[in-house]
Amino acid sequence: MIDTALWISLALFSAAISLNFYRVVIGPSLPDRILAVDTMYMNSIALIVIFGIWVNGKNYFEAALLIAMLGFISTIAICKYLLRGDIIE
């Protein structure tokens, strides 16, 4: 039962990542693209965690935490650059 749920969730998160990639490439404005990249890294975190549950490995959760921290910092840096034109004041 858990294998079926994992396969379905892997397929759905993979589809979500591909749709986010489409929005990054075709997005009409820069804020739409930034939001798509932000959503893409959150979906990739969920994909890594689901894969870690599937293979029963602990290292995948640490990788997901690392990606979450880097993604948050990069989103803040990009938004700060768009608002002020400079990241470091």
N, C-alpha and C positions, 0 to 999 in steps of 0.2 A: 504494500500500500504506500509506504513512504517513497519507494522507488518511482512509482507512478507520479506522485506529487512533485518529486524532484525533477523528473523529466519535463513535466508540464511547466513548472516554474522556470527551468533553464530555457525552454523554448520561448516562453513569453518575455523573459528578460532579454534574450537575444534579439527578439523582434523589437523590443523597446529601444535597445541600443542602436539597431539599424535605422529605426525611424528618427532617433535623435541625430544620427550621423547625416541623414537626409536634411534635417533642419539646419545643421551646421553648414552644409554645402549650399543649400538653396535659400537659407534664411533671408528675409527681405531687409533686415536691419542688423546692426551690430549688437544691440541688446538682446535680440532674439537668438543670435548665435551664441552669445555668452550664456544665456539661460539654457540653451540646448547642450552646451558643453558641461555645464553644472549638473544638469539632469543625467547626462551620459556617465559622468564619473560616479554619481550616486547609484545608477543602475549597474555599473561595473562592480561596485562594492557589493551589492546584493548578489550579483552573479558569482563573485569570488567566495562569498560566505556560503552560498548554496553548494558550490563545488566542494568547499571544505567539509560540509556536512556529508556530502555524497561519498568522499574518499576517506572520511574520518581523520583528517589531518589538522593539527593545531597551527601550523605555520600559515595557513591561508587566512586565518582570522587576524593574525598580526599584519599580514600584507594588506588586508582590507582596512585595518586601522591606520596604517601608514598612508594609504591612498586617500582616506577620508581627511586626514590632517593636511596633506599636500593640496588636495582639491579645495579645501576651505581657504587656505592661505592664497592660493592662486586666484580664486574667485574674488577675494577681497582686494588683491593687488590689481586685477584687471578693472574692477569697478572704480577703484581709487584713481587709476590712470585715466579712465573715461571722464570722471567728474572733474579732476583737477589738472590733468595733463602731465602729472608727475607722480611717481610712486613714493619717493622719499622726499620729505620736505626739508 
